[in-house]
Amino acid sequence: MKNTYKIIALFSIAIATILFLVVDAYAARLIVYNVVVIDKDYQPVTMTPAYASIVPQRHTSTTVYDKTKEKYLLNIEYANGEINAIECPAELYNAKQIGDVVYYVKKSGFFTGIDWGKEVL
């Protein structure tokens, strides 16, 4: 019987935590920064071998590759001098030049301050 109460208590705490985080994300504040593009970085698709297996009886080998998607990064500088790299869509990456001002919108949790979303406009 005591184990049942413990399970119910743990389940209730888990539900309360999830609800708290959902409310925190829903009530999040939008913070808009005017930032300057100081550098652009492109990371192409890469294929790195994850593992290989050899079957000597059949004279075959197999190699499996991990594929990483391409990334378009803008290195930005805030007004206070802080520098950050942010991922952006290819269209924005190609449209912006070094020295351009972009709007960086961050959705910050109301209670926790957790970053629930970031976007470059």
C-alpha positions as a printed Julia matrix, in Angstrom:
121×3 Matrix{Float64}:
  0.0     0.0     0.0
  2.88    2.39    0.8
  4.41    1.74   -2.62
  1.14    2.78   -4.27
  1.26    6.15   -2.49
  4.87    6.63   -3.53
  4.02    5.9    -7.16
  1.06    8.28   -7.06
  3.22   10.98   -5.43
  5.99   10.6    -8.05
  3.46   10.63  -10.87
  1.83   13.78   -9.43
  5.19   15.52   -9.15
  6.02   14.59  -12.75
  2.67   15.94  -13.99
  3.09   19.15  -11.97
  6.6    19.66  -13.38
  5.4    19.16  -16.94
  2.5    21.57  -16.41
  4.86   24.14  -14.9
  7.16   23.93  -17.93
  4.23   24.19  -20.36
  2.95   27.31  -18.59
  6.48   28.73  -18.53
  6.84   28.22  -22.28
  3.36   29.6   -23.03
  3.92   32.73  -20.93
  7.46   33.29  -22.25
  8.66   36.8   -22.98
  9.89   37.83  -26.42
 13.19   39.66  -26.25
 14.3    41.43  -29.43
 17.96   42.33  -30.0
 19.43   44.48  -32.76
 22.66   42.68  -33.56
 25.41   43.15  -36.13
 26.65   40.35  -38.39
 30.41   40.11  -37.89
 31.1    36.85  -39.75
 29.35   34.16  -41.78
 30.09   30.46  -41.55
 28.86   27.6   -43.72
 29.21   24.01  -42.59
 28.56   21.6   -45.47
 27.04   18.15  -45.26
 29.55   15.72  -43.82
 29.67   11.95  -43.89
 31.78   10.32  -41.19
 32.17    6.58  -40.79
 30.31    5.38  -37.7
 31.36    1.75  -37.77
 32.45   -0.98  -40.15
 31.83   -4.68  -40.08
 33.65   -7.4   -41.98
 32.29  -10.85  -42.72
 35.31  -13.0   -43.72
 33.23  -16.01  -44.77
 31.43  -13.99  -47.45
 34.32  -11.68  -48.31
 32.17   -8.6   -47.68
 32.42   -5.5   -45.57
 29.9    -2.89  -44.59
 30.5     0.68  -43.5
 27.76    2.81  -41.98
 28.1     6.59  -42.15
 26.72    9.31  -39.9
 25.4    12.18  -41.97
 25.22   15.7   -40.55
 23.06   18.27  -42.29
 24.44   21.52  -43.61
 24.33   24.58  -41.38
 24.24   28.25  -42.14
 25.65   30.25  -39.22
 25.81   33.97  -38.62
 28.27   35.2   -36.02
 26.6    38.16  -34.37
 27.69   40.81  -31.89
 25.34   42.28  -29.3
 25.47   45.94  -28.23
 27.35   44.95  -25.07
 30.12   43.28  -27.13
 29.05   39.67  -26.55
 29.53   37.45  -29.61
 27.32   34.48  -30.47
 26.87   32.11  -33.42
 23.29   31.46  -34.5
 21.87   29.09  -37.08
 19.65   30.63  -39.74
 17.9    29.65  -42.97
 19.87   29.67  -46.22
 17.84   32.58  -47.62
 18.74   34.86  -44.7
 22.37   33.7   -44.79
 22.65   34.66  -48.46
 20.75   37.95  -48.03
 22.86   39.36  -45.18
 26.37   40.71  -45.48
 29.0    41.37  -42.83
 28.11   44.61  -41.06
 24.34   44.31  -41.63
 21.97   44.7   -38.69
 19.57   41.83  -38.05
 16.86   41.29  -35.47
 17.45   38.39  -33.14
 14.32   37.31  -31.27
 14.63   35.08  -28.23
 11.68   33.55  -26.39
 12.68   33.43  -22.72
 10.69   31.51  -20.1
  8.59   33.65  -17.77
  9.51   31.83  -14.56
 12.66   29.89  -15.43
 14.4    32.01  -18.07
 14.84   28.94  -20.28
 15.32   29.76  -23.97
 12.23   28.26  -25.59
 12.99   29.52  -29.06
 15.38   31.66  -31.1
 14.84   33.24  -34.48
 16.69   35.63  -36.74
 14.66   38.09  -38.76
